[in-house]
């Protein structure tokens, strides 16, 4: 069954609000506000070559697609795409049209990748186009309002809001590099301070007060846990949590995460979402101890370029 008046066109800034509403139902494990969606379209370096499209009919946004080349570390020539269609408008060719646009945009990629959440129909769609799983992460959820965790001081360390250290962007960037926040990769994909700051720190969803940094007695940045916040929906997502390698196992990540949870509870945030690699057992164990419940496994799928 076709859709009357269907139009597939390039994403425009004014599409961000309806796309954010669409993604809240199609990708609920991620925080994507209208402002952060607009920022993503403009906040990446030119080598990303990101393009996005919307499917509309009768003034309604029915689907969304985005495609880009991996640029944040990793290998050169690896394409990434995502396609979603409103559930009540599926099986009408909308997803296929969006998919074809995205794949055509990445025609010169060496391989294509896509992630699939708890969506059997979506998994079937990509498997039918030659994609196979190569990695996965566990998605977990916490209602911070139900948490009774106490923020106990750790001798020699204290927590501060990101707002207090935002000006120390070079130190933060160096911390991220040492702590594994930027994947190693080809020289052409090495991330600069300017690129990292614009894409990560300048993300409108990254909350300066909810996000926490741990410093030692010398004010050195030693751990952090940052939150993306959608205040209108009262939802949050862990952007990243990490500790300097030499200080792991001392409870600093726990200290940072509890501070973010307590902030979220105090500001009526109803859920915090997080994703962890399947083999990141220490962080998964920490999250369970903090009250997170594992919901589902997000699958990372890949195929050679120009799949069917």
Secondary structure by P-SEA (a helix, b strand, c coil): ccccbbbbbcccccaaaaaaaaaaaacccccccaaaaaaaacccccccbbbbbbbbccccccbbbbbbccccccccccccccccccccccccaaaaaaaaaaaaaaccccbbbbbbcccaaaaaaaaaabbbbccbbbbbbbcccccccccccccccccccccccccaaaaaaaaaaaacccccccccccccaaaaaaccccccccccccbbbbbccccccccbbbbbbcccccbbbcccccccccccccaaaaaaaaaaaaaaaaaccccccccccccaaaaaaaaaaacccccbbbbbbbbccccc
